C-alpha cells in the first residue's frame, strides 16, 4: 500500500483525489541549478527521506498512512493539497485486483480458508 502511495506522489504528482500536489517555482529551479524545472509537477524527492518514510499501518479496521520523515509538516505546508496520504480509488482497485485477490485465491486454493 505504501508503494502505491509513493508512486502516486512521486510519479503522478497527485493527491488521493487525483488533484495536483504542486509545481516547482522559479526559485526552486535556481536553487537546484535547473535539476527541478519551473512549472514541473512536484515529485517530493529531494533527499529521498520523505518518500522512503511513507508508510501504511493497519490499526484494527483502519489503515493509517503517513511519513516518518521529520520534515513531513514542512512538506505539507508547501503543497496544493493536504490529502496526499492514502490511495486513490484507481490505486485501491489495482491493489485489490493485482495483489489482494491473487493472495486470497492462493490461500483458498490451498484449503487454508473455508
QUIHUZI-V103386 format. One record per pair of residues at least 12 apart in sequence whose ideal C-beta (glycine too) atoms are under 8 Angstrom apart, sorted by the first residue. I is the first residue (numbers start at 1). J is the second residue. D is the distance in whole Angstrom. If there is no record, write none. Layout:
[[I;J;D] [I;J;D]]
This chain:
[[1;56;4] [1;63;7] [1;65;8] [1;87;7] [1;95;7] [2;54;5] [2;55;5] [2;56;4] [2;65;7] [4;87;6] [4;91;5] [4;94;7] [4;95;6] [5;54;5] [5;56;7] [5;65;6] [5;85;7] [5;86;7] [5;87;6] [5;91;8] [6;51;5] [6;54;5] [7;91;8] [8;87;7] [8;88;6] [8;91;6] [9;21;7] [9;43;8] [9;44;5] [9;51;7] [9;54;7] [9;84;6] [10;43;5] [10;44;6] [10;45;6] [10;51;6] [11;43;8] [13;41;3] [13;42;5] [13;43;6] [14;88;7] [15;81;4] [15;83;4] [15;84;5] [16;83;5] [16;84;7] [16;85;7] [16;86;4] [16;87;6] [16;88;5] [17;81;8] [17;83;6] [17;88;7] [18;88;6] [19;80;7] [19;81;5] [19;83;8] [20;41;6] [20;80;6] [20;81;7] [21;41;7] [21;42;5] [21;44;7] [21;79;5] [21;80;6] [21;81;5] [21;84;6] [22;41;7] [22;42;4] [22;78;7] [22;79;5] [22;80;5] [23;39;6] [23;40;7] [23;41;6] [23;42;7] [24;36;5] [24;37;6] [24;38;6] [24;39;7] [24;40;5] [24;41;8] [24;42;7] [25;38;6] [26;38;5] [42;79;7] [44;75;7] [49;69;5] [49;70;8] [49;71;7] [50;67;5] [50;69;4] [50;71;6] [50;72;7] [50;75;6] [51;67;8] [52;69;8] [53;67;4] [53;68;4] [53;69;4] [53;72;7] [54;66;7] [54;67;5] [54;85;8] [55;67;7] [55;68;6] [63;86;8] [65;85;4] [65;86;5] [66;85;6] [67;85;8]]
